Amino acid sequence: MIEGYLGLGISFIIIVIIMLLIMLKAKAHILTKIVLITIAIWYGLVLFYVGPNLMGWPAQGEIPKESILLSWKVTEPKKNHKGGIYFWVLSPDKKIETKHD
């Protein structure tokens, strides 16, 4: 998952650098430049905070029967966190398309 975040971050930095280089040379109105820079900063903050949401939301309850276990994580208890065991499963109502040659 870290590789995906790193790729998002690097691609954002490349796009912003190219955009800023073009804007420095462009003869656009100053208000246009301010709006574009503001949008770039906003998009960077969105990329920073959206990462955990890409992993999905934890849910409490029983795991459906015949689920496929994709991954798991054990978090040890600490002072401010009670710890937990997290399973990432694919429930049977989700279809997986596979190709067999």
Phi, psi and omega per residue, in radians:
M1 nan -0.586 3.136
I2 -1.085 -0.662 3.136
E3 -1.057 -0.646 3.105
G4 -1.145 -0.747 3.106
Y5 -1.132 -0.720 3.133
L6 -1.093 -0.732 3.102
G7 -1.110 -0.726 3.083
L8 -1.074 -0.782 -3.119
G9 -1.134 -0.790 3.140
I10 -1.133 -0.747 3.124
S11 -1.122 -0.659 3.098
F12 -1.105 -0.793 -3.136
I13 -1.073 -0.750 3.122
I14 -1.088 -0.799 -3.135
I15 -1.099 -0.749 -3.130
V16 -1.150 -0.721 3.117
I17 -1.082 -0.804 3.116
I18 -1.080 -0.779 3.140
M19 -1.077 -0.757 -3.138
L20 -1.164 -0.675 3.093
L21 -1.109 -0.724 3.108
I22 -1.156 -0.726 -3.107
M23 -1.189 -0.560 3.112
L24 -1.132 -0.617 -3.127
K25 -1.509 -0.383 -3.065
A26 -1.290 2.618 3.097
K27 -1.794 1.060 3.132
A28 -1.695 2.850 3.104
H29 -1.121 2.526 -3.101
I30 -1.058 -0.582 3.119
L31 -1.129 -0.678 3.091
T32 -1.076 -0.759 3.132
K33 -1.122 -0.717 -3.142
I34 -1.119 -0.743 3.134
V35 -1.107 -0.770 -3.121
L36 -1.162 -0.680 3.099
I37 -1.157 -0.700 3.103
T38 -1.091 -0.738 3.112
I39 -1.116 -0.698 3.127
A40 -1.110 -0.739 3.116
I41 -1.150 -0.757 3.109
W42 -1.043 -0.771 -3.128
Y43 -1.116 -0.648 3.078
G44 -1.098 -0.728 3.098
L45 -1.160 -0.667 3.092
V46 -1.079 -0.791 3.118
L47 -1.068 -0.636 -3.129
F48 -1.172 -0.736 -3.046
Y49 -1.579 -0.217 -3.086
V50 -1.467 -0.264 -3.072
G51 -0.880 -0.962 3.139
P52 -1.070 -0.516 -3.141
N53 -1.229 -0.389 3.120
L54 -1.212 -0.384 -3.120
M55 -1.421 -0.246 -3.126
G56 1.760 3.032 -3.097
W57 -1.897 2.387 3.096
P58 -1.252 2.572 3.104
A59 -2.307 2.510 3.103
Q60 -1.666 2.614 3.103
G61 2.327 -3.058 -3.125
E62 -1.378 2.604 3.070
I63 -1.414 2.291 -3.137
P64 -1.039 2.577 3.116
K65 -1.133 2.630 3.119
E66 1.059 0.517 3.054
S67 -1.386 2.770 3.090
I68 -1.789 2.154 3.128
L69 -1.412 2.037 -3.132
L70 -1.617 -0.701 -3.136
S71 -2.872 2.943 3.075
W72 -2.591 2.800 3.116
K73 -2.602 2.349 3.074
V74 -1.929 2.170 3.118
T75 -1.921 2.118 -3.129
E76 -1.253 2.554 3.094
P77 -1.141 2.494 3.066
K78 -2.308 -3.076 -3.123
K79 -1.013 -0.833 -3.042
N80 -1.828 0.177 3.135
H81 -2.483 2.281 -3.063
K82 -1.386 -0.079 3.136
G83 1.422 3.104 3.124
G84 3.028 2.973 3.053
I85 -2.091 2.115 -3.074
Y86 -1.970 2.300 3.071
F87 -2.033 2.371 3.032
W88 -1.867 1.934 -3.056
V89 -2.164 2.726 3.027
L90 -1.886 2.023 -3.063
S91 -1.308 2.749 -3.044
P92 -1.135 -0.344 -3.130
D93 -1.367 -0.164 3.071
K94 -1.574 2.210 -3.125
K95 -1.532 2.403 3.054
I96 -1.987 2.150 3.110
E97 -1.600 2.183 3.091
T98 -2.202 2.617 3.091
K99 -1.966 2.296 3.077
H100 -2.022 2.242 3.118
D101 -1.614 nan nan
